């Protein structure tokens, strides 16, 4: 007797975890190249060190949990966490800062909850916020573009030399936040932190991450809903509270879209399938919540850029968003109608 053929609902696809992680890492290449061009080899050193720390921490915790190392390490999730975190950190962050950030992200942000697929918070943003709160001075020491040589940059990472005078400068978001008297036109003309549309040099970094995000959309690794929700909400908020060129202006919509970690957050952070919302409507709401919080923190909060804090706060809201936006089960309406008719 022949066995009955098993039919739907079954789905097959090529987007296995390892392939998805490799595509995400590849999509970070444009941003990595632009950061390296602007700030030197510190970005690459940071990236390599973060990946080594992530693999070591992941292997250590897996050994303690008595899980097969090869099976869990090959999915590439630890490396992606390290890459995203390294790109968010200052390019010449001390080696110990990267160690703390990545170690906390892997151990407390991921493995403590059971590993991949179990973490309620985005691990990279959790590690970033821990070091931002604990070590604010090195976390805000971004160099001016094209100002750091290879030798002095390596010395900064290893802690072998003091910070040179004039090596770092305030970011555009920092400068705008502390401004009390100058109009935006005056601020733009006097401060070297501002570029053509957003922060000087950072606007090119954002465009590079936008290119990487479009690649992920093209490959269908991510959906458009969360990025559109975040960028749309940030645009609307900055448009509503934009006061032209006045001294109390918080910046134009284009400024906020091309400054800080906007594009990195929109395409690589809020699209995390584990810690974000799962339904299409839920993703839009989740992304919009991040966009609103980013603007609120930038304009009225205590930190110049609020992407990491906004993402973590919305991670808390993700289960509730999913509860109220989950789609109806197929056939649910028909079954409910039939019950009411007494069929």
C-alpha positions in Angstrom: 0.0 0.0 0.0 1.4 3.3 -1.0 1.8 6.0 1.6 -0.3 9.1 1.1 1.6 12.0 -0.3 2.2 14.7 2.2 1.1 18.1 1.0 1.0 21.7 2.3 1.5 23.6 4.4 5.2 23.1 4.0 7.7 25.7 2.8 11.2 25.3 1.4 13.7 28.1 1.0 17.4 28.7 0.7 17.6 31.4 3.4 19.3 29.2 6.0 20.7 30.9 9.1 24.3 30.7 7.9 23.5 32.1 4.5 21.5 35.0 6.0 24.3 35.9 8.3 26.8 35.8 5.5 24.6 38.2 3.4 24.2 40.5 6.4 28.0 40.6 6.9 28.4 41.2 3.1 25.9 44.1 3.2 28.1 45.8 5.9 31.0 46.0 3.4 30.1 49.4 1.9 29.8 51.0 5.4 33.0 49.3 6.5 34.9 50.6 3.5 33.7 54.2 3.9 34.5 54.1 7.6 38.0 52.9 6.8 38.5 55.5 4.1 37.4 58.3 6.5 38.9 57.2 9.8 41.7 54.8 8.9 42.6 51.2 9.8 41.1 51.5 13.3 37.8 50.3 11.9 39.4 47.1 10.5 41.4 46.4 13.7 38.2 46.9 15.7 36.3 44.6 13.5 38.9 41.8 13.7 39.3 42.1 17.4 35.5 42.1 18.0 35.1 38.9 15.9 37.9 37.1 17.8 36.3 38.1 21.1 32.8 37.0 20.0 34.0 33.6 18.8 36.0 33.0 22.0 33.1 34.0 24.3 30.6 32.0 22.3 32.8 28.9 22.4 33.4 29.3 26.1 29.7 29.5 27.0 28.8 26.7 24.7 31.5 24.5 26.4 30.1 25.4 29.8 26.6 24.5 28.5 27.9 21.3 27.0 26.7 22.1 23.5 28.4 21.0 20.3 30.8 23.9 19.4 31.0 23.2 15.6 27.2 23.1 15.2 26.4 26.3 17.0 29.5 28.3 15.9 29.0 27.8 12.2 25.7 29.7 12.0 27.6 32.9 12.0 25.3 34.8 14.4 28.1 35.6 16.8 30.2 37.1 14.0 27.3 39.3 12.8 26.8 40.6 16.4 30.5 41.4 16.5 30.5 43.1 13.2 27.5 45.3 13.9 28.9 46.3 17.4 32.4 47.0 16.0 30.9 49.3 13.3 28.9 51.2 16.0 31.9 51.7 18.3 34.4 54.5 17.8 37.1 53.3 15.3 39.9 53.7 17.8 38.2 52.5 20.9 40.6 50.9 23.5 40.9 47.2 23.1 39.4 46.6 26.5 36.3 48.6 25.6 35.6 46.4 22.6 36.2 43.3 24.8 33.7 44.4 27.4 31.1 45.4 24.8 31.3 42.2 22.7 31.7 40.0 25.7 28.5 41.4 27.4 26.6 41.2 24.1 27.4 37.5 23.6 27.2 36.3 27.1 24.5 38.4 28.7 22.7 39.5 25.5 22.5 36.1 23.8 23.7 33.0 25.6 22.2 33.8 28.9 18.8 33.4 27.3 19.6 30.2 25.6 21.4 31.3 22.4 20.2 32.2 19.0 16.5 32.7 18.7 15.9 33.1 22.4 17.2 36.6 23.2 14.6 39.3 23.9 17.0 42.2 23.4 19.3 42.9 20.4 22.7 41.7 21.7 24.8 44.3 19.8 22.7 47.2 21.1 22.8 45.8 24.6 26.6 45.6 24.6 26.8 49.1 23.1 24.6 50.7 25.7 26.5 49.0 28.6 29.8 50.5 27.5 28.2 53.9 26.6 26.8 54.3 30.1 29.9 52.9 31.8 32.6 54.6 29.8 31.1 57.7 28.2 34.5 59.5 27.4 36.1 56.8 25.2 32.7 56.1 23.6 32.4 59.7 22.4 36.0 60.0 21.2 35.5 60.0 17.4 38.4 61.3 15.4 38.1 64.0 12.7 38.1 62.5 9.2 41.5 61.7 7.7 43.3 62.9 10.9 44.8 59.6 12.3 47.9 57.8 11.1 48.3 54.1 11.3 50.9 54.1 14.0 49.2 56.5 16.3 45.8 54.8 15.7 47.2 51.4 16.8 48.7 53.1 19.9 45.3 54.5 20.8 43.7 51.0 20.5 46.5 49.4 22.6 46.5 52.3 25.2 50.2 53.1 24.6 49.8 56.8 24.0 47.8 59.7 25.3 45.0 61.2 23.2 46.6 63.8 20.9 45.3 67.4 21.0 42.9 68.1 18.2 42.6 64.4 17.4 38.8 64.2 18.1 36.0 66.6 17.5 32.3 66.9 18.6 29.9 65.2 16.3 27.1 67.1 14.5 24.5 65.7 16.9 26.6 66.8 19.9 27.2 70.3 18.5 23.5 70.7 17.7 22.4 69.6 21.1 24.6 72.0 23.1 23.9 75.0 20.8 22.0 77.7 22.5 22.6 80.9 20.5 23.7 80.3 16.9 21.2 79.8 14.1 21.6 76.6 12.0 23.1 78.6 9.2 25.7 80.1 11.5 26.4 76.7 13.1 26.8 75.1 9.8 29.2 77.7 8.6 31.3 77.7 11.8 31.5 74.1 13.0 33.6 71.5 11.1 31.2 68.8 12.3 28.6 69.5 9.6 28.7 68.4 6.0 26.5 69.1 3.0 23.3 67.6 4.4 24.2 65.9 7.7 27.2 65.2 9.9 30.5 65.7 8.1 31.7 62.3 6.7 28.9 60.5 8.6 26.5 61.4 5.9 28.6 59.2 3.5 28.6 56.4 6.1 24.8 56.5 6.3 24.6 56.4 2.5 26.9 53.4 2.5 24.7 51.6 5.0 21.6 52.5 3.0 23.3 50.8 0.0 23.9 47.7 2.1 20.3 47.8 3.3 18.9 48.0 -0.2 21.1 44.9 -1.0 19.4 43.0 1.8 16.0 44.0 0.6 16.9 42.9 -2.9 18.0 39.5 -1.6 14.9 39.3 0.5 16.9 38.8 3.7 14.9 41.5 5.4 11.4 43.0 4.9 10.8 46.6 4.1 8.3 47.2 6.9 10.6 47.9 9.9 13.0 50.2 8.0 10.2 52.1 6.4 8.5 52.5 9.8 11.6 53.8 11.5 12.7 56.2 8.7 9.2 57.4 8.1 8.5 58.1 11.8 11.9 59.9 12.1 11.2 62.0 9.0 7.7 63.0 10.3 8.9 63.8 13.8 11.8 65.9 12.5 9.5 67.7 10.1 6.9 68.5 12.7 9.5 69.9 15.1 11.7 71.6 12.6 12.0 75.3 13.3 13.9 76.3 10.2 17.2 77.9 10.9 16.4 79.2 14.3 18.8 78.7 17.3 16.3 76.3 18.9 15.9 74.2 15.8 16.5 70.4 16.2 17.7 69.9 12.6 15.9 69.2 9.3 14.5 65.8 8.3 17.4 65.2 5.9 19.9 66.0 8.6 18.4 63.4 11.0 18.2 60.7 8.2 21.9 61.2 7.3 23.4 61.7 10.7 24.3 59.3 13.6 23.5 55.6 13.3 20.2 56.1 11.4 20.8 53.8 8.4 22.7 51.2 10.4 19.8 51.1 12.8 17.1 51.1 10.1 18.4 48.2 8.0 20.7 46.2 10.3 19.3 46.6 13.8 15.5 47.0 13.8 15.2 44.2 11.2 16.5 41.6 13.8 13.9 38.8 13.5 14.4 37.6 17.0 14.1 40.7 19.2 11.7 42.7 16.9 8.1 42.2 16.0 7.1 39.4 13.6 4.0 40.3 11.7 4.1 42.9 8.9 1.9 45.4 10.7 3.9 44.7 13.9 7.2 45.5 12.1 5.9 48.8 10.9 4.7 49.7 14.4 8.0 48.5 15.9 10.1 50.5 13.4 7.9 53.6 13.9 8.3 53.4 17.7 12.1 53.3 17.2 12.0 56.3 14.9 9.9 58.3 17.3 12.2 57.4 20.3 15.3 58.2 18.3 14.1 61.7 17.7 12.9 62.2 21.2 16.2 61.2 22.6 18.2 63.3 20.1 16.1 66.4 20.6 15.3 66.3 24.3 17.2 63.4 25.9 20.6 63.2 27.6 22.3 61.5 24.7 23.0 62.9 21.2 22.1 59.7 19.3 19.4 57.4 20.7 19.3 54.5 18.3 20.5 51.9 20.7 18.3 53.0 23.6 15.3 53.3 21.2 15.8 49.7 20.0 16.1 48.2 23.5 13.0 50.0 24.7 11.0 48.8 21.7 12.4 45.3 22.3 10.4 45.4 25.5 7.3 46.3 23.6 7.7 43.6 20.8 5.7 40.9 22.5 2.8 43.2 23.1 2.9 44.4 19.5 2.9 40.8 18.3 -0.1 40.0 20.5 -2.2 42.7 19.0 -1.1 42.5 15.4 -0.9 38.7 14.8 -2.9 37.7 11.7 -6.0 35.5 12.0 -5.5 31.8 11.5 -6.5 30.7 8.0 -10.2 29.8 8.0 -10.8 31.4 11.4 -13.5 33.8 10.1 -15.4 31.1 8.3 -15.4 28.7 11.3 -16.6 31.5 13.6 -19.4 32.4 11.2 -20.5 28.8 10.9 -20.6 28.5 14.7 -22.9 31.5 14.9 -25.2 30.1 12.3 -25.4 26.8 14.1 -23.9 24.8 11.2 
